Amino acid sequence: MTTLAGLCKVPRTPAVACPGERATPRSSMLARAGTMRTRLAVKWCMWKKEVTHDSLVVGAIENAFQLMDEQMARERHGHQVEGGCCALVVVYLLGKVYVANAGDSRAIIVRNGEIIPMSREFTPETERQRLQLLGFLKPELLGGEFTHLEFPRRVQPKELGQRMLYRDQNMTGWAYKKIELEDLRFPLVCGEGKKARVMATIGVTRGLGDHNLKVCTSSLPIKPFLSCFPEVQVYDLTQYEHCPDDVLVLGTDGLWDVTSDCEVAATVDRVLSTYEPNDPSRYTALAQALVLGARGTPRDRGWRLPNNKLGSGDDISVFIIPLGGPGSYS
């Protein structure tokens, strides 16, 4: 099949039959074919893809994340900034809300009691296949210490030659393979849930910074497996009528680790119902209630939730953004 580049380079086909000569059926057919090919070449040369306004905004946000990550790489020596962080950003533009997330923070919209997820976590579990694909394509990043394959448990030397369940970068299910010497290496992705880790070190796969992060007791860098690019979701405010009780809730993993989406929505309804719609302090009170609820209360065995489970031991940051004004009640 002729490529797009080849079609664009095709010159105009000259007439096959000379003036004054009687055109044969073969020459007429070749002439028609040449004309058709020339028209096709012109059509392909004028090919273009539609670029929407949303894609331009999303691209600008993605580019901003990349530029920030590059700036942190340049300044990490002079300013002694060697760590990293997750990033959750909200942009309002022309009646639309753009939520960009790189990390394990999350955002949801609570609208008339309905829960609308606006982001998802990026962890070694949710991005297992991307990490494994990178390890497969660039085995030098594994340093001979890790394997890109995943097994249900750590492979033991005595199991060489035996068959064990595994999955690679292309698989969502499990299959059997014969254990080889390379399979004894530590898995690139290990653990599950909040204990899942990349290279047995870090529990998030997207964020900013961490340019100096290395595997413990090794010089292997982890940054090549971490992405600074966010996932951006768009919410059109003009498609719905919003009241003052409709809010966008942003929270770090300290909130979501111990609080479900339904529990957050219930707190939104409970707290906002005790304030007048035009009281601006209602949203601050809601954020405080969510933070205190995730932290729990001090008891004999530490900070506990009402269900007696441990409260969050991580950073708990919450932002509440109202989507409707005081006069928006229908």
KAVEN-V715301 format. One record per residue. N is the residue number from 0. RES is the residue in one letter. SS is DSSP state (H for helix, E for strand, C for the rest). PHI is phi in radians with two decimals (NA if undefined). NEAR is the number of other ideal C-beta (glycine too) atoms within 12 Angstrom. Layout:
# KAVEN-V715301
N&RES&SS&PHI&NEAR, N&RES&SS&PHI&NEAR
This chain:
# KAVEN-V715301
0&M&C&NA&6, 1&T&C&-1.19&13, 2&T&C&-1.34&11, 3&L&H&-1.07&16, 4&A&H&-1.12&12, 5&G&H&-1.16&15, 6&L&H&-1.11&22, 7&C&H&-1.19&19, 8&K&C&-1.62&15, 9&V&C&-1.23&24, 10&P&C&-1.32&13, 11&R&C&-1.11&14, 12&T&C&-1.39&19, 13&P&C&-1.22&14, 14&A&C&-1.10&18, 15&V&C&-1.39&20, 16&A&C&-1.59&19, 17&C&C&-1.33&12, 18&P&C&-1.00&9, 19&G&C&1.57&7, 20&E&C&-1.56&11, 21&R&C&-1.47&10, 22&A&C&-1.25&17, 23&T&C&-1.47&13, 24&P&H&-0.98&12, 25&R&H&-1.18&12, 26&S&H&-1.17&19, 27&S&H&-1.14&17, 28&M&H&-1.12&15, 29&L&H&-1.14&19, 30&A&H&-1.14&22, 31&R&H&-1.12&19, 32&A&H&-1.12&17, 33&G&H&-1.14&22, 34&T&H&-1.14&20, 35&M&H&-1.10&17, 36&R&H&-1.16&23, 37&T&H&-1.13&23, 38&R&H&-1.13&18, 39&L&H&-1.12&22, 40&A&H&-1.11&25, 41&V&H&-1.12&17, 42&K&H&-1.10&16, 43&W&H&-1.21&20, 44&C&H&-1.16&17, 45&M&C&-1.66&12, 46&W&C&-1.17&14, 47&K&C&-2.64&8, 48&K&C&-1.85&6, 49&E&C&-1.25&9, 50&V&C&-1.98&11, 51&T&C&-1.46&12, 52&H&H&-1.10&17, 53&D&H&-1.05&23, 54&S&H&-1.16&16, 55&L&H&-1.19&19, 56&V&H&-1.16&27, 57&V&H&-1.06&27, 58&G&H&-1.10&20, 59&A&H&-1.13&21, 60&I&H&-1.16&33, 61&E&H&-1.06&28, 62&N&H&-1.14&19, 63&A&H&-1.11&25, 64&F&H&-1.07&34, 65&Q&H&-1.12&23, 66&L&H&-1.12&17, 67&M&H&-1.12&27, 68&D&H&-1.12&30, 69&E&H&-1.17&17, 70&Q&H&-1.14&19, 71&M&H&-1.12&29, 72&A&H&-1.17&26, 73&R&H&-1.24&15, 74&E&H&-1.65&17, 75&R&C&-1.17&22, 76&H&C&-1.49&12, 77&G&C&-1.19&11, 78&H&C&-1.86&13, 79&Q&C&0.97&10, 80&V&C&-1.85&20, 81&E&C&-1.89&19, 82&G&C&-1.58&17, 83&G&E&-2.64&30, 84&C&E&-2.75&28, 85&C&C&-1.41&40, 86&A&E&-2.47&37, 87&L&E&-2.24&43, 88&V&E&-2.17&33, 89&V&E&-2.11&31, 90&V&E&-2.14&26, 91&Y&E&-1.85&20, 92&L&E&-2.66&20, 93&L&C&0.91&15, 94&G&C&1.40&18, 95&K&E&-2.20&24, 96&V&E&-1.91&37, 97&Y&E&-1.91&36, 98&V&E&-1.92&36, 99&A&E&-1.96&38, 100&N&E&-2.26&42, 101&A&E&-2.30&39, 102&G&C&2.43&42, 103&D&C&-1.94&37, 104&S&C&-1.36&41, 105&R&E&-2.52&40, 106&A&E&-2.42&42, 107&I&E&-2.37&41, 108&I&E&-1.84&38, 109&V&E&-1.89&38, 110&R&E&-2.18&31, 111&N&C&0.93&24, 112&G&C&1.47&21, 113&E&E&-1.48&19, 114&I&E&-1.82&25, 115&I&E&-2.11&29, 116&P&E&-1.13&25, 117&M&C&-2.02&34, 118&S&C&-2.88&40, 119&R&C&-2.46&27, 120&E&C&-1.33&32, 121&F&C&-2.02&37, 122&T&C&-2.20&34, 123&P&C&-0.99&37, 124&E&C&-1.31&27, 125&T&C&-1.26&26, 126&E&C&-2.02&33, 127&R&H&-0.97&33, 128&Q&H&-1.18&23, 129&R&H&-1.11&28, 130&L&H&-1.13&42, 131&Q&H&-1.15&34, 132&L&H&-1.10&22, 133&L&H&-1.12&29, 134&G&H&-1.14&37, 135&F&H&-1.25&23, 136&L&H&-1.32&17, 137&K&C&-2.22&19, 138&P&H&-1.10&20, 139&E&H&-1.12&16, 140&L&H&-1.21&27, 141&L&H&-1.51&32, 142&G&C&1.06&22, 143&G&C&1.24&16, 144&E&C&-1.82&26, 145&F&E&-2.20&36, 146&T&E&-2.04&33, 147&H&C&-1.36&38, 148&L&C&-1.35&37, 149&E&E&-2.02&40, 150&F&E&-2.16&31, 151&P&C&-1.08&17, 152&R&C&-2.67&16, 153&R&C&-1.16&19, 154&V&C&-1.34&30, 155&Q&C&-1.75&14, 156&P&H&-0.98&14, 157&K&H&-1.20&10, 158&E&H&-1.66&22, 159&L&C&-0.99&16, 160&G&C&1.51&16, 161&Q&C&-1.52&18, 162&R&E&-1.72&17, 163&M&E&-2.51&26, 164&L&E&-1.16&22, 165&Y&E&-2.69&30, 166&R&E&-2.65&23, 167&D&C&-1.99&28, 168&Q&C&-1.18&24, 169&N&C&-1.74&17, 170&M&C&-1.94&20, 171&T&C&-1.83&12, 172&G&C&-1.78&11, 173&W&C&-2.07&16, 174&A&E&-2.50&18, 175&Y&E&-1.69&15, 176&K&E&-2.51&23, 177&K&E&-1.44&17, 178&I&C&-1.20&26, 179&E&C&-2.01&20, 180&L&H&-1.05&14, 181&E&H&-1.15&22, 182&D&H&-1.29&30, 183&L&H&-1.34&23, 184&R&C&-1.20&27, 185&F&E&-1.20&32, 186&P&E&-1.22&35, 187&L&C&-1.03&44, 188&V&E&-2.01&40, 189&C&E&-2.36&31, 190&G&C&1.40&24, 191&E&C&-2.57&18, 192&G&H&1.11&16, 193&K&H&-1.24&21, 194&K&H&-1.67&15, 195&A&C&-1.20&29, 196&R&E&-2.41&29, 197&V&E&-1.66&44, 198&M&C&0.93&40, 199&A&C&1.00&26, 200&T&C&-2.24&31, 201&I&E&-2.13&38, 202&G&C&-1.78&34, 203&V&C&-2.21&39, 204&T&C&-2.05&42, 205&R&E&-2.37&42, 206&G&C&2.81&40, 207&L&E&-1.97&36, 208&G&E&1.48&33, 209&D&C&1.07&35, 210&H&C&-1.24&26, 211&N&C&-1.75&19, 212&L&C&-1.20&27, 213&K&E&-2.29&22, 214&V&C&-1.12&25, 215&C&C&-1.00&15, 216&T&C&1.02&11, 217&S&C&-2.64&18, 218&S&C&-1.82&12, 219&L&C&-1.26&26, 220&P&E&-1.33&24, 221&I&C&-1.75&37, 222&K&H&-0.92&31, 223&P&H&-0.98&27, 224&F&H&-1.60&39, 225&L&C&-1.75&38, 226&S&E&-1.85&31, 227&C&C&-1.64&38, 228&F&C&-1.43&29, 229&P&C&-1.53&38, 230&E&E&-1.70&33, 231&V&E&-1.97&35, 232&Q&E&-2.02&30, 233&V&E&-2.03&31, 234&Y&E&-2.22&31, 235&D&E&-1.58&20, 236&L&H&-1.21&25, 237&T&H&-1.34&14, 238&Q&H&-1.49&14, 239&Y&C&-2.43&20, 240&E&C&-1.66&17, 241&H&C&-1.92&32, 242&C&C&-1.87&23, 243&P&C&-1.08&30, 244&D&C&-1.54&34, 245&D&C&-1.54&36, 246&V&E&-2.39&42, 247&L&E&-1.82&39, 248&V&E&-1.85&45, 249&L&E&-1.92&36, 250&G&E&-2.62&44, 251&T&C&-1.37&34, 252&D&H&-1.13&34, 253&G&H&-1.08&28, 254&L&H&-1.41&38, 255&W&H&-1.30&37, 256&D&C&-1.13&30, 257&V&C&-2.13&31, 258&T&C&-2.24&37, 259&S&C&-1.43&21, 260&D&H&-1.04&27, 261&C&H&-1.14&15, 262&E&H&-1.18&26, 263&V&H&-1.13&37, 264&A&H&-1.09&29, 265&A&H&-1.14&21, 266&T&H&-1.16&34, 267&V&H&-1.01&41, 268&D&H&-1.15&24, 269&R&H&-1.19&21, 270&V&H&-1.30&31, 271&L&H&-1.18&34, 272&S&C&-1.22&18, 273&T&C&-1.61&17, 274&Y&C&-2.13&23, 275&E&C&-1.20&15, 276&P&C&-1.04&22, 277&N&C&-1.66&17, 278&D&C&-1.55&18, 279&P&C&-1.18&16, 280&S&H&-1.30&16, 281&R&H&-1.10&26, 282&Y&H&-1.35&32, 283&T&H&-1.14&20, 284&A&H&-1.10&24, 285&L&H&-1.15&38, 286&A&H&-1.08&31, 287&Q&H&-1.11&21, 288&A&H&-1.12&30, 289&L&H&-1.19&40, 290&V&H&-1.14&31, 291&L&H&-1.13&25, 292&G&H&-1.15&33, 293&A&H&-1.30&37, 294&R&H&-1.28&28, 295&G&C&1.52&26, 296&T&E&-2.16&18, 297&P&E&-1.26&13, 298&R&E&-2.33&14, 299&D&C&-1.06&8, 300&R&C&-1.90&12, 301&G&E&1.68&16, 302&W&E&-1.36&24, 303&R&E&-2.21&21, 304&L&C&-1.49&24, 305&P&C&-0.99&17, 306&N&C&-1.50&14, 307&N&C&1.29&14, 308&K&C&-1.39&18, 309&L&E&-1.11&20, 310&G&C&-1.27&28, 311&S&C&-1.18&30, 312&G&C&-1.79&19, 313&D&C&-1.80&26, 314&D&C&-1.06&21, 315&I&C&-2.09&30, 316&S&C&-2.13&26, 317&V&E&-2.36&40, 318&F&E&-2.12&28, 319&I&E&-2.06&37, 320&I&E&-2.06&30, 321&P&E&-1.23&34, 322&L&C&-1.79&35, 323&G&C&-2.30&27, 324&G&C&-1.49&17, 325&P&C&-1.04&18, 326&G&C&-1.66&12, 327&S&C&-1.68&20, 328&Y&C&-1.24&16, 329&S&C&-1.57&12
